[in-house]
Amino acid sequence: MEIAKELGIWEQVESDGWESLTNAACGRVGGIMRKRLQEQRLKQEKEEAQQG
């Protein structure tokens, strides 16, 4: 939802559902989600390594 709002597609999702998005729009959302999850995981691993 946060990413859809950032990309300016949330209104379309809200009114027509996720299935109304193009493959390209879905890919952008998925790509950003993957990138953010990877960044979170790397940050967490780095913090754990610093702790011990």
C-alpha positions in Angstrom: 0.0 0.0 0.0 2.8 2.4 0.9 4.7 1.7 -2.3 1.5 2.0 -4.4 0.9 5.4 -2.9 4.5 6.4 -3.6 4.1 5.4 -7.2 0.8 7.2 -7.6 -1.3 4.1 -8.3 -3.1 3.7 -5.0 -6.3 5.4 -6.2 -6.5 2.9 -9.0 -5.9 0.0 -6.7 -8.4 1.3 -4.2 -11.2 1.8 -6.8 -10.5 -1.1 -9.2 -8.4 -3.6 -7.2 -4.9 -4.9 -7.7 -5.9 -6.9 -10.7 -6.5 -3.7 -12.6 -2.7 -2.9 -12.6 -0.6 -3.5 -15.6 2.2 -6.1 -15.5 4.7 -3.3 -15.5 3.1 -1.6 -12.5 3.0 -4.8 -10.6 6.6 -5.4 -11.4 7.6 -2.0 -10.1 5.7 -2.6 -6.8 7.3 -6.1 -6.5 10.8 -4.8 -7.3 10.6 -2.0 -4.8 9.3 -4.4 -2.1 12.1 -6.9 -2.8 14.7 -4.1 -2.6 13.4 -2.8 0.7 13.2 -6.3 2.2 16.7 -7.0 1.2 17.9 -3.7 2.7 16.1 -4.5 5.9 17.7 -7.9 6.1 21.2 -6.6 5.4 20.8 -3.9 8.0 19.5 -6.5 10.6 22.4 -8.8 9.8 24.9 -6.0 10.1 23.5 -5.0 13.5 23.6 -8.6 14.7 27.2 -9.0 13.6 28.1 -5.8 15.5 26.5 -7.1 18.7 28.5 -10.3 18.8 
